[in-house]
Amino acid sequence: MRNPKAMFAVSLVLFLAACGGGTPPPPSSITLTVVDAQNVGYAAAYQLGSGPWGALTTSTSGTQTYTFPLSGNSLYGVAVRCNPLVPGMATEVHVIQAAVSELGNPKITCSGASPSTVNYTLNVDVSAVPGIASGDSVVVSGKGFSAGGTVFSPSTPVAVVLSAPAGTQDLLVTVSAAGNPTNYRVAKVLRSVSVSSGGSSSVVLAAADTLAPSSLTVILPPGFTPTFGTASVAYLSQDNQGLGRVGFASGTAATNVPYRPVSGFGAGDRYVAQAVAGAGHHVLEAYKGSGGGNIPLALPSPWPTGSLSLSGPPHPTVSGLSYSGTNLRAYQLALEDSTLIYQATLGKGWLGTVSTYSFPNLSGILGYTPFASGSTVQASVSALLSASPLLQLDSTDPSAFSAATDIRQAIATGSYTVGGSGVSLP
């Protein structure tokens, strides 16, 4: 889920072909972007084809890029060790191995930015909202922030104090029933609000802003009976700043979820539905974009029980990477204990017809301490499915989610003891 610039690159390739430029040559190099806005520090390495890993000379000043030649290879790997954000937290190792055609310029985030914020007050008049009552909740949200207030009297505007980045941006306002924050009475987008330090503005929610509910229907695979689940619908505005939840359910109610359409919804706006359902060592997850109306969201089939095996070393081998779902794009493997998180993302094109994978021992190059003998390591293997090029999406950027987004994950979980005989998953 990386690099939204690849979307522009695809458009450019189509334009050149239409102008008689023919098929462009494959790139001669790869550029790795490492985001370390808080300067926690990291080390990085790369691999060409199935060759040895080599260290990259890195800098720890904010976002940096590192370019290395492909030397005729169509497959590559990159790896980054991220220092803990807080002393005592686990070190993180992120590995991406992909075909150039799957992901041209990988991106790994070690630490995100902590944007400066200002206090801004939005006075929300809810007196005309049908069914409004004392105790109802008003929430104002945007990218990376939200704040709320309580209706003490329907005739008195609710002052919501935001701690938000300064600047012009869209905001989402919702009102939900007292004691039931998932029962949304109304949702409205406010366009181009000029947020400034100590500033304020007012909005009146009219009866016409209360649009008839739509529904998210979560479709379970045949024979799968979840023991837990959640489902939600979020709104994203065209400027990718106004966002927030407009529908949510958990437990047995998470298969049929009403959501409140956003008043003022316009061109470039979209909804993103999400659902998670699990049973035992199986977890199923899906995301789907929408332009509105009722949203059907089908969860993928689970991994067959015992279809995966994991050996017992600190850098284990995973066997059985042959998930049969439609539109398989990649696998994501994760190992974790209290000292180390090791995550590997494998493009389908990189793996080819091979169904086994050994976590590379990069401790000498990246400078991390492997899992200790006798440690209990939590493990997961995810099959990632999408009709679109999944690896080119950047999950940290709201603009990567469109009305056409369709992403599914089938996850197998378990644990193993380092130095033991290994385990089967899920």
C-alpha positions in Angstrom: 0.0 0.0 0.0 2.4 2.4 -1.2 3.2 5.4 -3.5 0.1 7.1 -5.0 2.5 8.8 -7.6 2.3 5.5 -9.5 -1.2 6.4 -10.5 0.1 9.4 -12.3 2.8 7.3 -13.9 0.2 4.9 -15.4 -1.7 7.8 -16.9 1.5 9.2 -18.4 2.3 5.8 -20.0 -1.1 5.7 -21.6 -0.7 9.2 -22.9 2.6 8.4 -24.5 1.3 5.3 -26.2 -1.7 7.2 -27.6 0.7 9.8 -29.0 2.7 7.1 -30.9 5.5 6.8 -28.4 5.1 3.1 -28.2 5.8 1.0 -25.1 8.2 2.8 -22.8 11.3 0.8 -21.7 11.4 -0.7 -18.2 12.9 1.6 -15.6 16.6 1.3 -15.0 16.5 2.0 -11.3 14.4 1.9 -8.2 13.9 4.7 -5.7 13.1 3.8 -2.1 11.4 6.5 0.0 11.8 6.4 3.8 9.6 8.7 5.9 11.1 9.5 9.3 9.6 12.8 10.1 10.4 12.5 13.8 14.0 11.4 13.2 13.9 8.2 15.2 16.6 6.7 13.0 16.8 3.7 10.7 19.0 1.5 8.5 18.2 0.3 4.9 19.2 -2.4 2.5 18.4 -3.5 -1.0 18.5 -6.7 -3.2 18.5 -7.2 -6.9 16.7 -10.4 -8.2 17.7 -13.2 -5.8 21.2 -11.8 -5.2 22.7 -10.8 -1.9 21.5 -7.9 0.2 23.5 -4.7 0.3 23.4 -1.8 2.7 22.3 1.6 1.7 24.0 4.7 3.1 21.2 6.5 4.9 20.4 9.9 6.4 18.0 10.4 9.3 16.7 13.8 8.4 13.0 13.6 7.6 11.9 12.1 4.3 14.7 10.7 2.2 15.0 8.9 -1.1 17.5 6.3 -2.1 18.0 5.2 -5.7 19.8 2.1 -6.9 20.3 0.6 -10.4 18.3 -2.5 -11.4 21.2 -3.7 -13.6 18.7 -5.6 -15.9 16.7 -7.2 -13.1 12.9 -7.2 -13.0 12.7 -8.2 -9.4 14.1 -6.4 -6.3 13.8 -6.1 -2.6 14.2 -3.3 0.0 14.4 -3.5 3.7 14.3 -0.9 6.5 14.9 -1.3 10.2 13.0 1.5 12.1 14.1 2.5 15.6 11.4 2.5 18.3 9.4 5.7 18.6 9.6 5.4 22.4 12.4 3.6 24.3 11.3 0.2 25.3 9.0 -0.4 22.3 9.7 -3.0 19.7 12.1 -2.4 16.8 10.4 -2.7 13.5 11.8 -4.4 10.3 9.9 -3.8 7.0 10.8 -5.8 3.9 9.2 -5.4 0.5 10.0 -7.8 -2.4 8.3 -7.1 -5.7 8.5 -7.1 -9.4 9.2 -3.7 -10.9 5.9 -3.9 -12.8 4.1 -4.3 -9.4 5.7 -1.5 -7.5 8.1 1.0 -9.2 9.0 3.1 -6.2 8.5 1.6 -2.7 7.8 3.7 0.4 8.3 2.7 4.0 7.3 5.0 7.0 9.3 4.8 10.2 7.7 7.8 11.8 5.0 10.2 10.6 4.8 13.9 11.0 3.2 15.5 14.1 1.6 18.5 12.6 1.2 21.7 14.6 -2.4 22.6 15.5 -4.5 25.6 16.6 -7.7 25.9 18.6 -10.7 26.8 16.5 -14.4 26.8 17.6 -17.3 25.7 15.5 -20.7 26.6 16.8 -23.2 24.0 15.6 -27.0 24.9 15.6 -28.9 21.6 15.8 -32.3 23.0 16.7 -33.9 22.0 13.3 -32.5 18.4 13.3 -35.5 16.0 13.4 -35.6 14.0 16.7 -32.8 16.1 18.3 -32.8 15.7 22.1 -30.7 16.7 25.1 -27.7 14.4 25.5 -27.2 13.9 21.8 -23.6 14.1 20.6 -22.1 16.5 18.0 -18.8 15.6 16.4 -16.7 17.6 14.0 -13.8 15.8 12.3 -11.1 16.1 9.7 -7.9 14.5 8.7 -6.2 13.3 11.8 -8.5 15.0 14.4 -12.0 15.1 15.8 -13.7 16.8 18.7 -17.2 16.6 20.2 -19.8 18.4 22.3 -23.1 17.5 24.0 -26.5 19.0 23.3 -27.7 20.4 26.6 -30.7 22.1 25.0 -31.8 21.7 21.4 -32.3 25.5 21.1 -28.7 26.2 22.2 -25.8 25.8 19.6 -23.1 23.4 20.6 -19.6 24.9 20.7 -17.1 22.3 19.5 -13.5 23.3 20.1 -11.1 21.8 17.5 -7.4 21.2 17.8 -6.7 21.1 14.1 -4.0 22.2 11.6 -4.5 25.8 10.4 -5.6 26.4 6.9 -8.6 26.1 4.6 -10.1 22.6 4.7 -13.4 20.7 4.5 -14.9 19.5 7.8 -17.5 16.8 8.6 -20.2 17.4 11.2 -22.3 14.5 12.6 -25.0 14.3 15.3 -25.8 11.0 17.0 -28.3 9.9 19.5 -27.7 10.0 23.2 -26.1 6.8 24.5 -25.8 5.4 21.0 -22.9 7.0 19.1 -23.5 4.7 16.1 -27.1 6.0 15.6 -26.3 9.0 13.3 -29.2 11.5 13.0 -27.5 13.8 10.4 -24.1 14.2 8.6 -23.1 17.3 6.7 -19.8 18.5 5.0 -18.7 22.0 5.5 -16.6 23.3 2.5 -13.5 25.4 2.7 -13.6 26.3 6.4 -10.7 28.7 7.2 -9.3 27.3 10.4 -7.2 29.8 12.3 -5.8 30.2 15.8 -8.5 31.5 18.1 -11.0 31.7 15.2 -14.6 30.6 15.1 -17.5 30.2 12.8 -21.1 28.9 12.9 -23.2 26.4 11.0 -26.9 25.7 11.0 -28.0 22.1 10.4 -31.4 22.2 8.6 -34.0 19.5 8.4 -33.1 19.0 4.8 -29.6 18.0 5.8 -31.1 14.8 7.3 -30.9 12.4 4.4 -32.6 9.0 4.4 -30.2 6.2 5.6 -28.5 3.9 3.3 -27.1 0.4 4.1 -23.9 -1.5 4.2 -24.4 -5.2 3.7 -21.5 -7.5 4.6 -21.6 -10.8 2.7 -19.9 -13.7 4.6 -18.3 -16.6 2.7 -20.3 -19.8 2.7 -19.9 -21.8 5.9 -18.0 -19.1 7.7 -19.6 -18.2 11.1 -17.7 -15.3 12.8 -17.3 -15.0 16.6 -16.5 -11.3 16.3 -16.8 -8.6 13.8 -17.1 -4.9 13.0 -18.3 -2.9 10.0 -18.3 0.8 9.3 -18.7 3.5 6.7 -16.4 6.5 6.5 -16.8 9.7 4.4 -13.9 11.4 2.6 -14.3 14.8 1.0 -12.8 15.8 -2.3 -10.0 17.8 -0.7 -9.1 14.7 1.4 -9.3 16.7 4.5 -12.9 16.3 5.6 -13.4 12.8 6.9 -15.1 10.8 9.6 -17.4 7.9 10.4 -21.1 8.0 9.4 -22.0 4.4 10.2 -20.8 1.6 12.5 -21.8 -1.7 14.0 -20.1 -4.5 15.9 -20.9 -8.1 16.8 -23.9 -9.9 15.2 -25.2 -6.5 13.9 -22.0 -6.1 11.8 -23.5 -7.7 8.6 -26.3 -5.1 8.0 -25.2 -1.5 8.9 -27.2 1.6 8.3 -25.2 4.7 7.5 -26.2 8.3 7.2 -25.5 9.9 3.8 -23.6 13.2 4.0 -25.5 16.4 3.1 -23.6 18.4 0.5 -21.9 15.3 -1.0 -20.4 16.3 -4.3 -17.9 15.5 -7.1 -14.7 13.9 -5.8 -16.3 12.9 -2.5 -16.6 9.2 -1.6 -17.5 6.7 1.1 -15.2 3.9 2.2 -16.8 0.8 3.8 -14.8 -1.5 6.0 -15.7 -4.9 7.5 -13.7 -7.3 9.7 -14.9 -10.8 10.8 -13.0 -13.4 12.6 -13.3 -16.9 14.1 -10.5 -18.7 15.8 -7.3 -18.2 13.9 -9.1 -16.8 10.8 -9.6 -13.1 10.2 -11.3 -11.7 7.1 -11.2 -8.0 6.1 -12.4 -5.9 3.3 -12.5 -2.2 2.1 -14.7 -0.9 -0.6 -15.2 2.6 -2.0 -18.6 4.0 -3.1 -20.2 7.1 -4.5 -23.3 6.5 -2.2 -26.4 4.3 -2.0 -26.5 0.8 -0.6 -23.1 -0.8 -0.4 -22.6 -4.6 -0.7 -19.2 -5.7 0.7 -18.1 -9.4 0.3 -15.5 -10.8 2.6 -13.0 -13.2 1.0 -12.9 -17.0 1.7 -10.7 -18.0 4.6 -7.4 -19.9 4.3 -8.1 -23.6 4.5 -7.3 -24.9 8.0 -3.7 -26.2 8.2 -2.8 -25.0 4.7 0.2 -23.0 6.0 3.2 -24.2 7.9 5.8 -22.1 9.8 9.2 -23.5 10.9 10.8 -22.7 14.2 14.0 -20.6 13.7 14.2 -16.9 14.5 13.9 -16.3 10.7 11.4 -19.0 9.8 10.2 -20.4 6.5 6.6 -20.2 5.6 5.1 -22.9 3.3 1.8 -23.0 1.5 1.6 -19.6 0.0 -0.9 -20.6 -2.7 -4.2 -18.8 -1.8 -6.7 -19.4 -4.5 -8.8 -16.3 -4.3 -9.5 -14.0 -7.3 -7.3 -11.0 -7.9 -4.5 -12.1 -5.6 -1.9 -9.3 -5.6 0.5 -10.0 -2.7 1.1 -11.7 0.6 1.9 -9.9 3.8 3.7 -11.9 6.5 4.2 -10.6 10.1 6.1 -11.9 13.1 6.0 -10.1 16.5 7.0 -10.3 20.1 7.7 -7.6 22.7 11.2 -6.8 21.2 10.8 -7.0 17.5 8.2 -6.7 14.7 9.2 -8.1 11.4 6.9 -7.6 8.4 7.4 -8.8 4.8 5.3 -7.8 1.8 5.7 -10.1 -1.2 4.3 -9.2 -4.6 2.7 -12.1 -6.5 5.0 -11.3 -9.5 8.1 -11.6 -7.2 7.0 -14.9 -5.7 6.0 -16.4 -9.1 5.1 -20.1 -8.9 7.1 -20.6 -5.6 4.9 -21.3 -2.5 7.5 -21.0 0.2 9.3 -18.0 1.7 12.1 -17.7 4.2 12.4 -14.5 6.2 15.9 -13.1 5.3 18.3 -12.7 8.2 19.2 -9.1 7.8 20.4 -8.6 11.4 24.0 -8.1 10.3 23.1 -5.5 7.7 20.3 -3.7 9.4 21.5 -4.0 13.0 18.5 -5.6 14.9 18.4 -8.4 17.4 16.6 -11.5 16.1 13.9 -13.2 18.2 15.4 -15.0 21.2 15.4 -18.8 21.6 12.3 -19.8 23.6 10.4 -16.6 22.7 6.8 -16.9 21.8 6.3 -15.1 18.5 2.8 -14.1 17.1 2.6 -14.8 13.4 0.2 -13.9 10.6 -0.1 -14.5 6.9 -2.3 -12.3 4.8 -3.4 -12.9 1.2 -4.1 -9.4 -0.3 -6.6 -9.2 -3.1 -7.7 -6.3 -5.3 -8.8 -5.7 -8.9 -6.4 -2.7 -8.9 -2.6 -2.6 -8.4 -2.7 -2.9 -4.7 1.0 -2.3 -3.9 0.9 1.1 -5.5 -1.5 2.5 -2.9 -0.3 4.5 0.0 -2.5 3.6 3.0 -1.3 6.8 4.9 -2.8 9.1 2.1 -6.6 9.5 2.0 -6.3 10.3 -1.7 -5.3 6.7 -2.4 -8.9 5.6 -1.5 -11.3 6.2 -4.3 -14.9 5.3 -5.1 -13.4 2.3 -7.0 -11.3 1.0 -4.1 -11.9 -2.7 -3.6 -9.4 -4.5 -1.2 -9.8 -7.8 0.6 -7.6 -9.7 3.0 -7.7 -13.3 4.2 -5.5 -13.6 7.3 -4.3 -16.7 9.1 -2.9 -16.2 12.6 -1.1 -18.3 15.2 2.1 -18.4 17.2 5.3 -20.5 17.5 8.1 -21.0 19.9 11.6 -20.0 18.6 13.7 -23.1 18.4 10.7 -25.4 18.5 9.3 -27.6 15.8 7.1 -25.1 14.1 3.3 -24.9 13.7 0.5 -25.1 11.1 -1.7 -22.1 10.3 -4.4 -21.1 10.7 
